[in-house]
Amino acid sequence: TATRERTVINPVSLLNVITPRERTDAATALGLDPRAKTALISLGSGALGDDAAVAAAAADVLRKAGWQIATTKAALATAEHGLTGVHVLRDVYPLAEYVKAFDLVVSSAGYNAVHEFIAAGIPTVLVPNVHTSTDDQVARAKALGEDGVAVYVDPDDGPQAVRAAIDKAMLELDELARAANDVGRTRFGGAQDSAAL
């Protein structure tokens, strides 16, 4: 395919075609208190690697900071994280519809997750999954971290790095939200680009 004519398009995001619910509506639908500072831990299905230590570290630092915490549990997930005091969101799809319920997200760096949370302007800590064979999550997360759009966690640095990244993100919520909003508005129109082509 290297010699074929091609066109590069912007990233495609569900938020190109879905309008998220407002915060109170989204939080209430998920069983969350819309008045509380709320974080989402969304590390993927768990089918490609053990993320229990990362989830536990994230939940611990957020709980100590007094945040309300939710985590996703997809049908493909191989195990429960076993986190206490955390709201479990089972098979919520599309999650993009509910993003305004969250003030901070700790997420893997999969294509859909990145292009929904960032496009929605949600401050995000990216913990890339290194067990994917066709998705370079490390490169995606590192680039966004270097651009100041998200906080990048090197997967080799372990749970302590996750704690430090969340502490940093909590101090920079407004700056991260602004940077994510700017990128989401200017670079994530790939659905429309594809349709036009």
GUTI-397745 format. One record per residue (C-alpha): residue number from 1; residue in one letter; chain; x negated, y negated, z. Coordinates in nm, 3 decimals. Each point is the difference from the previous one (the first is absolute). Layout:
REM GUTI-397745
   i aa ch      xx      yy      zz
 NUM  A  A       X       Y       Z
...
This chain:
REM GUTI-397745
   i aa ch      xx      yy      zz
   1  T  A   0.000   0.000   0.000
   2  A  A  -0.301  -0.233   0.033
   3  T  A   0.018  -0.093  -0.367
   4  R  A   0.377  -0.055  -0.011
   5  E  A   0.159  -0.342  -0.007
   6  R  A   0.121  -0.088   0.347
   7  T  A   0.152  -0.278   0.206
   8  V  A  -0.080  -0.063   0.365
   9  I  A   0.304  -0.092   0.209
  10  N  A   0.039  -0.129   0.353
  11  P  A   0.090   0.245   0.277
  12  V  A   0.356   0.131   0.009
  13  S  A   0.189  -0.046   0.326
  14  L  A   0.349   0.104   0.105
  15  L  A   0.031  -0.356   0.128
  16  N  A   0.011  -0.110  -0.365
  17  V  A   0.351   0.148  -0.010
  18  I  A   0.112   0.035   0.365
  19  T  A   0.093  -0.290   0.224
  20  P  A  -0.090   0.095   0.359
  21  R  A   0.262  -0.030   0.272
  22  E  A  -0.038  -0.296   0.233
  23  R  A  -0.183   0.071   0.327
  24  T  A   0.298   0.041   0.233
  25  D  A   0.187   0.223  -0.244
  26  A  A  -0.309   0.208  -0.079
  27  A  A  -0.105   0.047   0.362
  28  T  A   0.354   0.085   0.116
  29  A  A   0.042   0.255  -0.278
  30  L  A  -0.322   0.169   0.118
  31  G  A   0.101  -0.005   0.368
  32  L  A  -0.259  -0.265   0.088
  33  D  A   0.029  -0.320   0.205
  34  P  A  -0.030  -0.287  -0.251
  35  R  A  -0.117  -0.238   0.276
  36  A  A  -0.308   0.203   0.091
  37  K  A  -0.341  -0.017  -0.169
  38  T  A   0.011   0.319  -0.205
  39  A  A  -0.273   0.208  -0.161
  40  L  A   0.035   0.288  -0.242
  41  I  A  -0.250   0.286  -0.011
  42  S  A   0.030   0.159  -0.344
  43  L  A  -0.290   0.231  -0.078
  44  G  A   0.161   0.210  -0.271
  45  S  A   0.141   0.350   0.013
  46  G  A  -0.287   0.149   0.196
  47  A  A  -0.018   0.274  -0.262
  48  L  A  -0.345  -0.106  -0.121
  49  G  A  -0.188  -0.047   0.325
  50  D  A   0.021  -0.032   0.375
  51  D  A   0.101  -0.353   0.092
  52  A  A   0.118   0.077   0.355
  53  A  A  -0.303  -0.165   0.165
  54  V  A   0.044  -0.315  -0.209
  55  A  A   0.372  -0.017   0.080
  56  A  A  -0.066   0.051   0.372
  57  A  A  -0.265  -0.274   0.008
  58  A  A   0.228  -0.239  -0.188
  59  A  A   0.296   0.071   0.227
  60  D  A  -0.212  -0.041   0.311
  61  V  A  -0.134  -0.345  -0.087
  62  L  A   0.342  -0.123  -0.117
  63  R  A   0.177   0.135   0.309
  64  K  A  -0.251  -0.172   0.229
  65  A  A   0.066  -0.326  -0.187
  66  G  A   0.373   0.037   0.073
  67  W  A   0.112   0.070  -0.356
  68  Q  A   0.298   0.211  -0.109
  69  I  A  -0.135   0.283  -0.217
  70  A  A   0.155   0.207  -0.276
  71  T  A  -0.151   0.278  -0.207
  72  T  A   0.111   0.175  -0.314
  73  K  A   0.069   0.372  -0.024
  74  A  A   0.045   0.122  -0.356
  75  A  A   0.145   0.333  -0.106
  76  L  A  -0.348   0.101  -0.123
  77  A  A  -0.166  -0.068   0.337
  78  T  A  -0.170   0.308   0.137
  79  A  A   0.012  -0.095   0.369
  80  E  A   0.132  -0.251   0.250
  81  H  A  -0.248  -0.256   0.133
  82  G  A   0.128   0.063   0.352
  83  L  A  -0.005  -0.371   0.083
  84  T  A   0.196  -0.109   0.306
  85  G  A   0.211  -0.314   0.010
  86  V  A   0.005  -0.026  -0.378
  87  H  A   0.312  -0.019  -0.220
  88  V  A  -0.019   0.272  -0.266
  89  L  A   0.148  -0.100  -0.338
  90  R  A   0.090   0.324  -0.178
  91  D  A   0.023   0.002  -0.378
  92  V  A   0.073  -0.372  -0.030
  93  Y  A  -0.008  -0.071  -0.373
  94  P  A  -0.069  -0.234  -0.153
  95  L  A  -0.195  -0.148   0.289
  96  A  A  -0.042  -0.317  -0.208
  97  E  A   0.361  -0.083   0.081
  98  Y  A  -0.087  -0.029   0.372
  99  V  A  -0.346  -0.165  -0.005
 100  K  A   0.122  -0.323   0.160
 101  A  A   0.061   0.190   0.325
 102  F  A  -0.378   0.010   0.055
 103  D  A  -0.252  -0.263   0.109
 104  L  A  -0.301   0.227  -0.058
 105  V  A  -0.063   0.326  -0.183
 106  V  A  -0.275   0.257   0.053
 107  S  A   0.002   0.201  -0.320
 108  S  A  -0.186   0.233  -0.227
 109  A  A  -0.105  -0.170  -0.323
 110  G  A   0.216   0.189  -0.247
 111  Y  A   0.117  -0.186  -0.310
 112  N  A   0.365  -0.035   0.105
 113  A  A  -0.074  -0.091   0.362
 114  V  A  -0.248  -0.271  -0.094
 115  H  A   0.218  -0.148  -0.270
 116  E  A   0.304  -0.011   0.226
 117  F  A  -0.147  -0.126   0.329
 118  I  A  -0.233  -0.253  -0.162
 119  A  A   0.262  -0.113  -0.252
 120  A  A   0.240  -0.061   0.290
 121  G  A  -0.257  -0.219   0.176
 122  I  A  -0.034   0.233   0.299
 123  P  A  -0.335  -0.017   0.186
 124  T  A  -0.154   0.341  -0.061
 125  V  A  -0.283   0.211   0.139
 126  L  A  -0.109   0.250  -0.265
 127  V  A  -0.140   0.337   0.107
 128  P  A  -0.071   0.181  -0.329
 129  N  A   0.061   0.372  -0.035
 130  V  A  -0.321   0.157  -0.133
 131  H  A   0.163   0.338  -0.075
 132  T  A   0.178  -0.105  -0.319
 133  S  A  -0.144   0.140  -0.322
 134  T  A   0.134  -0.253  -0.251
 135  D  A   0.053  -0.316   0.206
 136  D  A  -0.299  -0.212   0.105
 137  Q  A   0.155  -0.142   0.316
 138  V  A  -0.338  -0.110   0.137
 139  A  A  -0.069  -0.227  -0.300
 140  R  A   0.353  -0.145   0.015
 141  A  A  -0.015  -0.070   0.373
 142  K  A  -0.354  -0.135  -0.008
 143  A  A   0.079  -0.243  -0.284
 144  L  A   0.303  -0.137   0.184
 145  G  A  -0.203  -0.030   0.319
 146  E  A  -0.276  -0.189  -0.178
 147  D  A   0.260  -0.236  -0.148
 148  G  A   0.143  -0.068   0.349
 149  V  A   0.339   0.137  -0.102
 150  A  A  -0.007   0.289   0.251
 151  V  A  -0.227   0.133   0.275
 152  Y  A  -0.204   0.295  -0.127
 153  V  A  -0.103   0.291   0.222
 154  D  A  -0.292   0.212  -0.119
 155  P  A   0.129   0.358   0.037
 156  D  A  -0.344   0.113   0.120
 157  D  A   0.016  -0.234   0.301
 158  G  A   0.272   0.191   0.185
 159  P  A   0.280  -0.098   0.236
 160  Q  A  -0.202  -0.269   0.180
 161  A  A  -0.024  -0.194  -0.327
 162  V  A   0.379   0.024  -0.034
 163  R  A   0.039  -0.161   0.342
 164  A  A  -0.236  -0.285  -0.092
 165  A  A   0.176  -0.053  -0.334
 166  I  A   0.342  -0.025   0.167
 167  D  A  -0.135  -0.245   0.258
 168  K  A  -0.137  -0.211  -0.288
 169  A  A   0.329   0.017  -0.191
 170  M  A   0.205  -0.103   0.304
 171  L  A  -0.218  -0.311   0.032
 172  E  A   0.033  -0.082  -0.371
 173  L  A   0.366   0.081  -0.071
 174  D  A   0.082  -0.335  -0.160
 175  E  A  -0.311  -0.004  -0.220
 176  L  A   0.056   0.358  -0.116
 177  A  A   0.367  -0.068  -0.074
 178  R  A  -0.090  -0.306  -0.210
 179  A  A  -0.269   0.188  -0.194
 180  A  A   0.231   0.297  -0.063
 181  N  A   0.283  -0.230  -0.112
 182  D  A  -0.231  -0.176  -0.246
 183  V  A  -0.117   0.327  -0.153
 184  G  A   0.349   0.148  -0.007
 185  R  A   0.137  -0.300  -0.188
 186  T  A  -0.280  -0.029  -0.256
 187  R  A  -0.130   0.353  -0.068
 188  F  A   0.276   0.257   0.052
 189  G  A   0.228  -0.047  -0.302
 190  G  A  -0.088   0.320  -0.183
 191  A  A   0.355   0.131  -0.028
 192  Q  A   0.104  -0.302  -0.203
 193  D  A  -0.326   0.013  -0.200
 194  S  A   0.068   0.366  -0.090
 195  A  A   0.360  -0.070  -0.098
 196  A  A  -0.107  -0.290  -0.220
 197  L  A  -0.258   0.217  -0.179
